[in-house]
Amino acid sequence: MNKIQPSGAHTILGHPDSLFVLFFTEMWERFSYYGMRALLVLFLVTETAKGGWGWSRAEAASLYGWYTGLVYLTPILGGYIADRFLGSRRSVVLGGFIIAAGHASLLFDTPTMFYVGLSLVVAGTGLFKPNISAIVGQLYNKDNEHARDSGYTLFYMGVNSGAFFGILLCGYIGEKISWSYGFALAGGFMLLGAVQFFLGQGIFGDIGLSKSQQKTEVVAEVEPEPHIVKDRLKAIFVFSFFTIFFWFAFEQAGGSMTIFAADYTDRTLVGTSGMLFKVVNSLMTVIPTAILSWLLLKLFAGTAKRYLMSNLLLITCIGIIWALVIWMLGREFGMSQSDVPATWFGVLNSFFLVILAPMFSKMWDKYWSPSGPIKFGTGLVLLGLGFAALSYGAAGIPAGAKTASVSMVYLIAAYFFHTMGELCLSPVGLSYISKLAPQRLLGLMFGVWFLNTSIANKLAGMSGSYIDKISETYSLSTFFLIFTIVPIAAGIVMMLLNKWMAKKMHGIH
């Protein structure tokens, strides 16, 4: 039973309802991950008098690298466990509850429980992350194959909707109110998301079940000839390898770019500029919330009769989001000046993605859909251009300076280019894995993808920890120039491999 929705069944934006169950589940998981990640480095480097731990920048960046690296290392094991034993759906449910337990552990505010909490989040993400992506791929078959890339792009919109609200709300509450409250909010939404998926998983039929769970006889997938499978796996490894060059630079967002926002960016706005920021911030917050509410109403219309409790939990989550958004905006409008939180800039990537994802989805589907290597190369070049904007903005900062007041325009431009690059690479890569990998290796191949993301995150933390050394010896502009040159060079190489990759993919566009 691979065809979960027959022709003529209720759809949202031309895709099955089940895609949006996954959309919201992934959204709450990413809310918890990015919400906590937005606070991690700032919490660690904040002096103890203000509730932090007083670590050095290098120590915080190093831990950040280890943590984010391990988060993306464990999916290769989680994919294997799902393929061989649990099935994708059980793995997603179990992983979600383990992540929630990890966030709960952080509330004890002791070094031991802090590391226990991070370890549980790492383990839970290993089960959750590759397997929810694998389920998305199984929603598409020969009848709706043309919609696969756009489907993954919409799913990726859910990823970044979670990141947007996690960074915005957890970051705001953590910085302005209490670190513990920020961490608690992240864990609460993960718990609600796991329960919502558990209650609504019947919509997937036999998709994502282990062989022992399946009620209907599943026709074995007819694999291509062994040499074709081998070539396509090589293509997956090449795609996955080039993601290292992307994420090692992109993930500076949680480390060196956050430090740049906190210490080198003019974030105090008064008078007209302060009011303008409040209005823009309100629109940036309300518009995505309204879009998600509309999607939820569409999902409710198609699935409420069958999965009422799951839908009610989703409505509860969106209701909490609205309440927090209204409270936050009301609080900001009541202040005479606006001190833009350093974590706010991390919201820009997710905001731009929520706005741009439907446009990119439509572009891939109807107007311009080049080969995977060209999309990847374009994404890497756009990422490099974003860091070029930062390098230019930092050009006037003297070597060794610990603070500065650079215009926030450069950070905004960087996040805009980074987002367009991400849309050209990440959802497209997930889609290609689902097209190229044989069914029996699907979870494992998603694990390979995230393994390379793990390597990239570790490299991001290591390279980010050198921000002080490089800026003292050369300049902060030189530091960001490194992340300009490397992705652009990798992007050009990827484009040059286009013809070779086309041969290895054997007809997969």
Salt bridges, closest charged atoms under 4 A:
ASP17 OD1 - HIS10 ND1 2.85
GLU26 OE2 - LYS129 NZ 2.55
GLU29 OE1 - ARG30 NE 2.65
GLU47 OE2 - LYS50 NZ 3.49
ASP143 OD2 - LYS3 NZ 3.08
GLU145 OE2 - ARG148 NE 2.78
ASP149 OD2 - LYS375 NZ 3.24
ASP149 OD1 - LYS435 NZ 3.18
GLU223 OE2 - ARG440 NE 2.39
GLU225 OE1 - HIS227 ND1 3.47
ASP231 OD1 - LYS504 NZ 3.57
ASP231 OD2 - HIS506 NE2 2.74
GLU251 OE1 - ARG37 NH1 2.44
ASP263 OD2 - ARG57 NH2 2.49
ASP468 OD1 - ARG57 NH1 2.82
ASP468 OD1 - LYS402 NZ 3.72
GLU472 OE2 - LYS402 NZ 3.23
